[in-house]
Amino acid sequence: MKSFNALFALIFVSSVLSACSEQGQSAAETENPLPVPKPIILSFPDIYNDYLNRDVRDDIFYFVMPDRFYNGDPENDMGSATISISQGGYVIDDMKGFHGGDIKGLEQKLDYLKDLGISAIWMTPILRNKAIQNDGYGHHGYWILDFTQIDPHFGSNQDLKDLISAAHNKGIKIFFDIITNHTADVISYRECHNPDGSYKDEPTCPYKSSAQVEAGDKYTPFIPSGYENVKVPAWLNDPKYYNNQGDSVWQGESAINGDFAGLDDLNTKDPQVLAGMIDIYKNIISEFKPDGFRIDTVKHVDMSFWSTFSPAILNHAKQQGIPNFHIFGEVYSADPIELSSYTTIGKMPSVLDFGFQAAVTDVFYRNKPASKIVQLFENDDFYNDSDSQADVLMNFLGNHDMGRAGLFINQSVPNVSEQEKLKRNILSHSFMYLSRGIPVIYYGDEQGFVGTGGDVGAREDMFASQVAAYNQLDLLGTEATTASENFDQNHPIYRALQTLAQLRMDHPTLRRGVTFNRQSKGSEYAFAISRVDKQDATEFLLAFNPLNEPQTITLSANHNGYQWIAGSNQFSMEGDFIQITLPALSYSVLKANSAIENTEIGALEFLGFEKQQRVIRFDYQLSQLPANSLPLLEVTTEVKNLQGEYEVIAKDNTPPYSAIIDTQKYNDYAPKEIRVSISNWQGKSRVDTFSLEKNASIEQSLTPIN
């Protein structure tokens, strides 16, 4: 057992993650924290009571596996009492087993989450599963058989309705994790399975390409006796709706057509599968009234599926009286071109930002230069098209597949003190809360969980665990282990996240403001960003130091003065520059004393366009734009569609200005010219038309925007 100085943790949280002055903490309370501090009581603006109309950018998400959170009803631990395929698997000392957490347990802990500042809960899938398969137990919920019923290990349909009602009464949204790519493993192949579905030889069915299938070299699918009607709705029992090409090798066409670790892979190119899945999830919305969906294994489904599915689901939710229903997809890739293709071509509002996770890991844990963060925000241009935008991307530090932030810190800096590991953990969460996008807390991270690796190694129990591999781990910020219940509201990470939640709630700019990279001198590791809200044009200046030693940065000041809001308050003004000194592993939030003056619209130069992988990029340059300024401008690019009407393809609020369009979409339009409008935040605009053949301006006009 480690030795940890709890008092140090409390002093650290108070000094480095200082609360906003509007929270009413006195100087004495900040400088002399009590060994057993009083709980923080958050103050929620009115919008946090109105779950139905609240913009998703105002939310803080908590991602939870119900099976590992809290056991509210021990009577359902073994699953179904009547359906054998959905019963059993309650093996509480096995990482892979069911451990007993359920929907009622989550409902019983809503106050714990509300007190943390959580306003949206995303649960792993809870529909009825095949409880046991060759490689473990369905505690995670991703082996669905019945798309109409809640898995009995987690409760009943009524239990879910009760949870949603209780959460909504507290202003908390509920998001479902849904699957369209596959169902549970039921279909077998005569070429590699025995009649009972067990493997003949090796535990795999090698993938057969589409060319092989067309040439007649294909598997013969069958359903083992007794399993012919186990899936609901009934159409899912027919093998004709599946690809039946064997196990995916995770690349090439197999990533779309192959069985996902043996799971039955739906043929999402089939119009009947598309229609069937739309109906399934429309019915889910109609019955339960959730606030949104997270969609699993998105990149393993045909893109054409998403461009129809996403709008259909969003439209149905609005018809059901859910105006701000939100969808975000899991695209397991840090490549912004690949990620953004699902929000632009696939018409999803958002995706989980694996690029954000990778950049944070590099900069805050691995001591990589801040250029990784600069590039992250420059890549936001890939997302900003006519119906999607980067500020609704879902930011996260770890998850149930890849592992936890605590693990990545242990792997990156294994030999540093626990105090440093705790600081890095809190600082990376601070960046997630304060930068563009929507923060997602992975359950248990607020209690210092670290995990042993990806997958089941990152799925510890919040209630007292009986898994030896979990219980032997040293948690961050506490003497406790997972052998005891972990819902400590005085834990230093929990307290730090409360402070950050209040900071976001108190300042809309930290939730919705446009993000500008700021050029700074003095350190290649410490960095600054500005966030400016379009409503009041007031700058919030945020600086971060991910090194374990003090750093000082100097950057241009856009105002004659700033006030301290949170974090370190060591800054000074000298002429047109501001100098910020950041203690080791700290951040600072400053607010300008006045609004930014409106930006004049200068002439636009079209620099040309080029193909980059699967996209076409247009680049522009504005004249009369002061160096290092924060221009309050929006550059909108349009092309003529097939009906001869101009259609928006991209918007950009930050220099350098560009527009990005998918190559296939560009080829469909075959445009000969583009129309580019530059508007300032007061509504004035300039419109230019450029020839793509001559790469020169052929028309210019100055018009007001109504």
N, C-alpha and C positions, 0 to 999 in steps of 0.2 A: 504494500500500500504506500502510495506517495504521501509526502507531507506537503500541505498547501496552506498558505497563509490567507485565510478568508478575508481578514481585514484589509490586506493589500488589494485584493480584488475589488472591494468596495471603494477604497480610495481611488483606485485606477478608474473605475467607472465614473466617479464623481468628477475627477480632474480632467480626464481626456474626453469623455463623452458628456460634457456639461449640458445641463438641461437649458432649454430656451428660457430666457428671462421671463417670458410671459407665463411660465408655469408657476411662478411665485416662490421659488426656492431662495432662501436668504443666503447671504455670503457665508454666515456661520455654518449653515447646514451643508454648504458645498465644501467648505474647507475642513470641517471636522465631522465627517460622517460617523454615525453610530455603528458599533459592531453589528447590531441587529437593526437594520434600517426599517423605517416605516414603509409600507407598500406605497407605490406610486398610484395615485388615482387619476386616470386619464380624463381629460375634458374633451368630449366629442362635439364637434360642430353639428348643426342640424342635419346636414346631408348624410351623416352616419346613422341617422335613424330612418332615413328614406332609402331602403335597399333597392326599391323598384326603379327609382329614377336616378340613382347615383351613377355617375360616369365611372367606368372601370378603372380609369387612371387614378381615381381617388382611393382605390382599394389596396389593402395589404392582404396577401394570400397566405394561407397555411395549408401545406400539402401533407396529407395524413393517410396512413394505411390503417383503416379501422381495426383490423385484426391485431395490430400491435399497439393500439393507443389506450383503450380502457375497456374492461369487461363489465358491462352494465347488466348483462343477463346471462349468468352461467348456464342456464338451462338450454341455451342454443349452441353450446360449445361443440357438440358432436354433429351439428348440421341437421339435415332432414331426418325425421323419424319414419318417413314413409317412402322416400325416393332414394334407393340405395346408391345411385351414381353420384348423389350430392350429400352423402353422409360420411362421417369419419374424418381421419386426418388430424385429429386433435392430439398433437404430439408436442407438448409444451417445452420439452428439453431439446428439441431439434430445431435448428435455424429455419428449416424448410416447412415445418409443421404449422398447422393452425394453433394460435395461442389464446384465442378466446375473446379478443376485442370485438366490439360490435357497435351498431348504430346507437343503441341506448347508451352505451358508454360515452360515445361522442356527445350525445345530447347532455349528459350529466356534467360534462366538462366545458360547456359553452362559456360559462363565466370565466374560467381560466383563460380561454382564448380571447374573449372580449377584453379582459383586463390587460392582455398582452398588446392589444391594439389591432387585433385581427378583424377584418371586415368581410372576408370571403374565405370559405373552406373548400378545398379541392380534395375529393376522396378518390382513392384508387377504385377500380370497378367493383360494384357490389351486386351485380346481377347473378343469377344462379349459375354456378360453375360445376364442372366435373371435378369432384373434390380431390381425386387421386389420379395421377398419371405416372408414367414410367420414371420421370425425373423429379418427382416430389409431390407437393400438396398445393392446392389452389388458394393459399392464404391471401394471395395478391389480387385475385379476382379476374385475371386475364384469360381464363379458360371457360368462356361462357357457353352454356347450353341453352338456357332459357332467357330470352331477351324481354320477357314480360314480368318476371318475378324476381324479388330480392333473394339473394342466396341465404338459405336458412342459418348458416353459420353467423350471419350478420344481423338477422332479424327478419321482419316481414315488410310487406308493402306499406302497411299502416305505420310501422315503426319509422320508416323513412319519411312518410308524410308528417308524422309528429315531430321528427327532427327538423324538417324544413320549416314547419310552422313556428317552432320554438326559436330557431335561428333567425327567422325573419322578424319575430317580435323583438329581437335584440339588435336588429339592423344588420345582421350577418347574412351574406349570400351563400348559397350552396351550389357547388359545381360538381358535375358528374364526369368521371373518366369513362369514355366510350370507345368501342372497338368496331371497326368495319372491315378490317383486313382478314380476320380469321375467326373461327370458332374453336371449341375444344377439339382434342384429337379423338375422332371417332372413325373417320374413313380410313380404310386400309387398302393395300395393293397386293394382289395375288402374287406378284413377282417377288415380293420381299416380306410378306406377312403370312403367318399361319391362319387357319380359319377363325381362330379366336382373337385375331388381331395382334398377337405377339410376333416379334421379329423371328424370321427363320434363321438368319445367321448374324450379320452385323446389325447393330441397332440404328440403322439408317436406310433410307431409300435414296440412292444417288439421283441428283437432279437430271432430268431429261429436257433438253432445250426444245424450243418451239419448232426448230428445224427437224429435230428427231421425231417429234410428235407428228408433224405434217407428213413425214416419210413413213409413218406407221409404227415407229418405235416408241410405244407409249405404255404407261401402266394401265392395269385393269382394276379400277376401283371397286370396292365392295364394302358393305357395312356388316360387321360381325353380328351373328344371331343374338337377338335380344336388345340390340341397340338401334333398330331401324327407325324408331320414332322418339328418340330421346331429346331432339332439339325442338325448340319453339321460337318462332312460328314454324309450321310444318314444312314449308318450302325449303328450309335449311337442311332437311334430311336427305334431299336429292343430290347425289354426287355430281349431277350435270352442272350445278352452279359453282363448282370448284375447279381450280386449275389442274389438280391431280398430276403434277409434274415432278413430285419428289421434293426432297429437302433443299432449301435454299442454301447457297454458298455465299450469300450476302454481297454479291457483286453481279454486274451485268443484268440480264433479264431475270435471273433467278431472284433478285432482290424484290421484284414485283410478283413473279409467278410461282416462286417456290414456297413450300411449306415452312412456316416460321417455327423452327425447332420442333417440327413434327405436327404442328397445329394445322387444322384443315384450312387451306388458303382459298378464300373466296375469289372467284373470277370477277373482279370489279370492273372489267370492261363490258360485262353482260348487262344490258339495260334492265333486265328483270332483277338482277342483284342490286343495282343502283336504286331502283324503285322500291324494292323490298327494304333496303336499309333506311331509306328516307322515311318510309312508313313506320318502321320500328322506332326511330328516334322522334318522329312527330308524336307517336303515341306516348312515349316517355314524357315528353314535354306536356302533353295534354293531361296526363294523369298526375304527375308529381310537381309540375311548375318549378323546375330548377332554374337557376339564374345563368347557366351557361354550361358548355362542354369543353373538356380537354380531350383531344382525340389522339389515340394511341397509334403508333407505327405508321405515321402518315406517309413517309416516303416509300413504304412497301405497297402502296395502293396507286393505281393509275391516276395520273393528274387529271384526266378528263372527268373522273369520278368526283373530285373535289370541286371543280368549277360548277357543277350542278348541285351537289349535296349541300355545300355551305350556304349558298343563297336560299335554297329551299328551306333549310332548317331555321335560318334567321327570319325569313318571312313568316314561317309558321309560329315562331315564338312571339312575334309582334301581334299576330292574329289572336294569340292566347293572352294578350295583355302584358307581355314582358318586353318593354321597349328597348332595354339595354342588354338583351341577351348577348353574351360574349362567347366566342369560340377561339380556342388556340390549339395548335397542333404540336405534336412531338415529332420533330425532324432531327434525328440524331446526327447532326453535322454542325461544325463551327464555320462552314463556308457561307458567307452572306449571300452569295449568288444562289446557292442551292436553297438556303433557308427562305430567302425572299421570293423564290419562284412559287411557293405555296400561298403567299399572301397576294401576289400579283396575278399569276396565271390561275392558281387554285382558288382564289377569291376567299381565302380564310382571313378573318380580321387580324389574326396574330399567330405567332408561333413562340415556343419556348426558345429563348435566345442562348443557344449553346455557344455562340461567339462571345457573348458577355461572360459566360462561365469560364471559358478558356482564357480570356484576357485577364480577368480577375485573378485566376490561379497563377498566371505567369507573373503579374506585377505585384500582387500582395503577398504571395507565398514563396515565389521562386526568385524574387529580386531581379526581375527583368525590367528593362527601361520602360518609362511611361509612354513611349511611342506606341506600345500595344494598345493603350487606352485611346490615344489620339486616333489610331486607325479604326478602332471599334466604332467611334462616333462618326468618322468620315464615311464608313460603310453604311450609315443609315440611309444614304441616298438610294440604296437598292430597294428599300421598302416603301418609299414615299411616292405612291402612284395615286390614281384617282380615288381609290377606295380603301387604302391601307396606309399606315404611318408607323414610324419607328417608336413613337412614344407609347404605344400599346403593346410592345413586345414584353414578354414575361421574363424578368430577370431572376436568376437563381444561382446558388453557389454549389449545390450538390443535390443528389436525388437517390431514389431507391434502386437505380440501375448502376450508376457510376461510382457512388460513394458520397461521403459527407465532406463538408469543408474541413472539419477537424481531422479527418484522415489525410486530406491533401496537405494540410499544414504539417502533420507528423511525417509525411513522406518527403516534403520539400526541405524542412528544417528540423530534422530529427533530434539534433543535439542541443537545441536552444532550451532555455528555461520554460517552465510551464507558464510563467507570467507573460513571456513574449508570445507564446502560442495563443494565449487568451487575448492579448492585444490584437494580434493579427486577425483572429476570428471576428472580434467586435468591429475592427476597422473595415474589414471586407463587407460585413453586413451594413455598416454605415454607408459605404459607397453604393451598395445595392439600393438602399432606401432613398438616397439623395440624388442619384443620377436618373437619366431618362428611363422610362419603362416602369413596370409594375413589379414590386418586390414579392418574391415567393419564399417563405420560410419552410424548410423541410422539417417535419415534426421531429422533436428531440434536439434539434440544433440549439434551441433556446435553453436547453438543460446541459449543454456541453458534450453531447454524444459525439463519438469519433468513429465508431464502426471499425470493421476489420477489412473492408474492401467493398467492391461493388456487389450488386444483387443482394442476396440474403445477408451478407455481412454488414449491410447498411440499414437493416430493418429491425433494430432493437425494440424491446418492449418499454413503454412508458410506465406501465404497472410493473410490479416486482417480477423479474424474469427468472426463469429456471434454465436458461441457456448458458452453459459454463463459458463458452467463448465470448459471449457478451459481458458476463459479469466480471471477468478478469481484466477488463479494460479500465485504464485511468481516464476518467472524464475530465473535461476542462472546467476549471472554476469551482470545483466542489470536491469534498472528500467522499461523497456518495458514489455508489456504483449502480449498475442496472439491476443488481440483486434486490434493491429496494425501489419503492415507487418514486418517480421523478416528476413532480408537479410543483417544484419549489419556486414560488413567486419572488423570492429574494435572491435567486441565482443571478450572478453578475451579468450574464448574457441576457437573461430574461429582462432584467432591469434596464440594460442598455437598449434593448429593442423597444421597450416602453418609451424611453426618452426619444428615440428616433421616430416612433409612431406619432408621438405628440408633435414633434417638429414638422413632420409631413402634414399632419392635420391642421396645424396652425398657419401654414404658409402654402396656399394653392400653387405658387410658382414652383415649389419643390415637387409638385405632383404633375403639373401640366406645362411648365415653362419650356420654351425652346432651348436646346442645349448647344452651346458654342464651345468648341475647343479654344483654349487660351494659350497663346505663345508666352512662355516664361523663360527666364534665364536664371542660372545659379545651380540647377540640378537637373540631371536627366532622369531622375527617379520620382521626385516630387512633381506634382502637376496641379493644374487648376482648370476648372470649367466654369462657365457662367450659364445661369438659367434665367431666362427673361420671359415673363408672362405677356401674352398679347393684349391682355386687358389693361394692365397699368404700366407696361414697359419699364418696370423696375428690375434692376439687375440683382440677382443673388450670386455672389462670388464664392465658389467652393474650392478649397485647396486640400490636397491629400498627401501625406508622407508615408509611403509603404516601407521605408527603411527603419532599422532599429538604431538610428542615430539622428540628431536634429538636422533639418534641412531648411535653407532659406531660398525663396524664389522671388524674383522681381518681374513685374509685368505692367503693362500700360494700364492706367486707371481711366475709366470712362466717366468719372465723376470727381468732384472735389472732396468727397468724404464718404466713409462707410461706417456702419455701426455693427458691432459684434452681435451675432445671433446665437451661435453654439460652437462647441469645441474649443480649440486654442484661440486666444484673443491677442496674440502677439503680432501686431502689424503696425506699419507706419506709412505715412504719405510723404512723398518728396517730389514736388513739382507734378509732372504728369504721370508719375509712377507710384505703384504701391508695392511695398516689400512685406512679405509674410514669412514669419519664422515659425516652423512647425516642429514641435518636439517629436521624439521618436514615435513612429506608428500612431500618428494622430491626424485629425482633420480640423478644418476651420470653416465656418459659415459666416459670411459677411453680407450685409445688405446695403445697397447704395442709398445715399441720403436723398436722391432725387431721381426722377424718371429719365430715361434716355431720350435725347432729342430726336425728333422724327428724321428719318434718313431721306435725303434728296435722291431722286431717281436720275442716275446718269445714263450715258449711252451704253448699249450692250454690244459686245463683240462676240461673234460666233467663232469659236476656236476650231470647230470641226467635230467629227464623230469617228468612232472606231469600234470594232467588235472586240469584246472581251468575253471569252468562253461562250456562254449562252445568251449574252446580252449585247445590246448596242448602247454606247455611252456618248451623249452629247455634252460638250464642255463650253462654258461661257466665261466671259470676263467683263466686269463692270468698270467703267471709268468713273472718276470722281469719288472713289470709295476710299476713305481714309484708312491708312494702314493700322492694323490691330484694333479696328473699331468693332462695335457690335451692330451691324446694319439691320435695321428693322424692315426687312424686305422679304418678299416671297417671289420666286421665279417659277412660273408655270409654263410647261411645254405641252403643246397640242399638235396632233397630226390629223389629217383628213381620214375619216373612216370610209368604208365602202359605199356609204350613202352620200359621200361628198361633204359631210359635216365634220367640223373640228371636234376632236375628242381629247380630253386631258389624259396624258400618259405619265406625267410626273410633276411633283412640286418639290421645291428646295428652299429652305429658310436660312441656310447658313453657307457662307463661302468656304471653299471655292464652289461655284454654282455648276450644277450638271443636271442631266436628265438621263434616266436609264430605262430601257424598254427591252423586253424579251425579244430575242432574234426572230422567233417564229411569228410573234405578233407583228413585229416590224415588217417582216416579209409579206404577211397577210395584207397589211395596209399598202405596202410598196409606195411610201410617200415620196413626193418630189419636193416638198417644202414642209417646214414646220413653222408654227406660230408661237412666239414666246412673249409672255407678258410679265412685266416687273411691276409689282405693286408694293407700296409701303403700307404700314399698319394704320394709316389714316384714310386709306381708300383711294389714293391717287395711283395711276398706273401708266405705263408706257407699253405699247405693243409693237413688236417687230416680227416681220416675216422673213425667213431665210430660205434660200434655195439650197437644196441638198446636192444639187448637181454642180452649181458654181461655187457653193460654199460662201455665199456673199449675201448681204442684206438686199432684198428687193423691194421692201416696203417698210415704212415706219409711220407710227401714229401715236399721238398722246391722247388718252381718253380717261375719263373718270370711271371708277367702278361704282355701280349702284349698290 
